[in-house]
């Protein structure tokens, strides 16, 4: 069996491919996936806030995934009356209304895609709404990150856990309760495998507006607090705006845990995790239908 460090080396040596990207402007007719056809998926990365910079960051994050040869990726950014940074329940609701207005007016057709990724790290109401109105597979980067983290840390019974580095303090409880709800637990129940959500004090928009030094300091502090709280084997970047900032978390893990253990910590980007999970959903639908 390969050690994590060996596995990382193998993966890094694999050839990199570029994704096909498309900006969403007009209706694209639905293409049905036939059971015997090659699995080439039309993917919509749906950014429910109005920040084009954040959408661009997500595109960059997924552009070199090996999975890209099987994907045609389209991106959507919510209209300019949506929040440019989703920081609380009001922002979630406002962004949902903005996206739904585009759907109702015909500017966005969910049935044009095989899979849809809601790219806001939250218990976002669009995941359920879109799932109820389209045959496309739908998930959010929050839900995908939970499944990914649980699949790559040590099995139950050990001491290894996973946790989230997030933005403002609102998200600590929102995400903590959301993880337990997703796993079928009550908010008051403990979960030994989940170390919690740790706030950096930043907003989603800050990653594109404040100084890199300030972002680094705040993200490093939140990561260190998470790593010191438990034997953490996986850190989830709890905001779409964190795409591309893995090196800050890696350097902090090495500083806190030492070179060997710090290098073995998994760092999950929700957008990439989302594409992997959605691809698996389609494979499962085809296999078990």
C-alpha positions, -999 to +999 in steps of 0.1 A: +000+000+000+013+034-009+020+059+019+002+092+016+035+110+007+041+083-020+006+086-033+010+124-036+042+119-056+025+095-080-005+118-085+018+148-091+035+129-119+003+122-138-002+143-169-023+174-164-052+182-187-071+214-192-108+215-188-132+229-214-148+259-199-179+278-211-195+309-197-232+307-193-251+332-214-279+314-233-302+284-230-285+251-240-308+222-249-308+193-225-287+163-236-298+130-221-271+106-210-276+072-227-266+041-209-242+029-236-226+063-243-192+075-231-195+094-198-189+130-209-208+153-186-221+188-189-213+204-156-226+237-142-205+253-114-231+277-100-218+306-079-248+320-061-231+353-052-223+381-077-185+380-075-170+372-109-136+371-092-147+342-071-160+323-101-127+328-118-109+315-088-130+283-088-124+278-126-086+280-119-089+256-090-105+228-112-087+235-145-060+209-140-080+181-125-074+148-143-112+143-144-115+173-168-112+151-199-147+138-190-163+172-183-176+202-202-176+228-175-200+258-176-199+285-150-227+308-137-224+338-115-255+352-098-269+386-111-255+418-096-283+422-072-272+391-054-248+395-024-212+397-035-202+378-004-226+354+015-219+359+052-250+348+070-286+333+067-298+365+051-271+362+024-281+326+017-317+336+013-309+366-009-286+346-031-313+319-035-339+344-046-315+360-071-307+326-087-343+316-087-353+348-105-328+339-133-344+305-135-380+318-136-371+344-162-355+318-185-320+331-181-308+299-165-322+264-173-310+237-148-321+210-172-294+220-196-268+202-175-261+167-163-248+178-129-249+211-110-225+222-082-238+249-059-205+266-050-213+282-017-199+265+014-230+265+035-262+246+041-275+264+010-312+262+002-305+260-036-292+225-032-327+212-022-346+236-045-326+226-076-328+189-068-366+191-067-369+208-101-343+190-124-332+155-132-296+167-131-275+155-101-271+184-077-249+188-047-231+217-028-195+221-021-203+218+016-220+184+013-193+171-011-166+181+013-182+161+041-184+129+021-148+134+007-133+140+042-150+110+057-137+088+028-100+098+032-094+100+069-088+068+090-117+045+096-140+049+126-124+036+158-092+055+154-084+090+167-081+108+134-106+136+127-114+162+101-124+199+104-132+230+085-114+264+083-141+290+075-146+327+073-167+346+098-178+335+133-214+329+120-202+299+101-188+280+131-223+271+144-240+270+110-215+246+096-211+225+128-248+220+130-250+214+092-224+186+094-244+168+121-277+173+103-262+159+071-250+128+090-283+124+108-273+136+142-289+161+165-270+194+170-264+185+207-248+152+199-210+148+197-191+135+167-156+123+175-146+123+138-155+160+133-132+185+150-154+215+142-154+247+121-128+274+130-133+310+119-106+331+103-126+363+107-125+370+070-154+372+046-156+354+013-150+387-005-119+394+016-099+368-003-100+390-034-098+424-017-076+425+014-038+422+014-023+387+009-004+391+042-036+397+061-053+367+045-023+345+052-022+356+089-058+350+096-061+318+077-029+305+094-043+313+128-076+295+122-058+265+107-035+262+137-064+263+162-081+235+143-049+214+141-042+218+178-078+209+188-075+172+177-055+147+157-066+162+124-060+142+092-080+164+068-086+201+066-115+214+045-113+249+030-147+262+041-152+289+014-152+289-023-130+320-021-102+300-005-095+282-038-057+282-045-047+289-008-038+253+000-001+263+006-010+284+036-028+254+052+000+230+043+027+253+057+007+257+089+002+219+092+040+214+089+046+241+115+022+225+140+027+188+133+062+186+119+073+179+084+062+142+080+029+144+097+021+179+084+028+168+048+003+139+052-027+160+061-053+161+034-065+195+022-099+195+006-110+221-019-148+220-020-152+228-057-129+200-067-145+176-042-179+186-056-169+176-092-156+143-080-187+136-060-210+145-088-192+123-113-195+094-088-232+101-084-237+097-122-216+065-122-238+052-094-270+061-112-259+043-143-246+013-124-276+007-101-305+018-122 
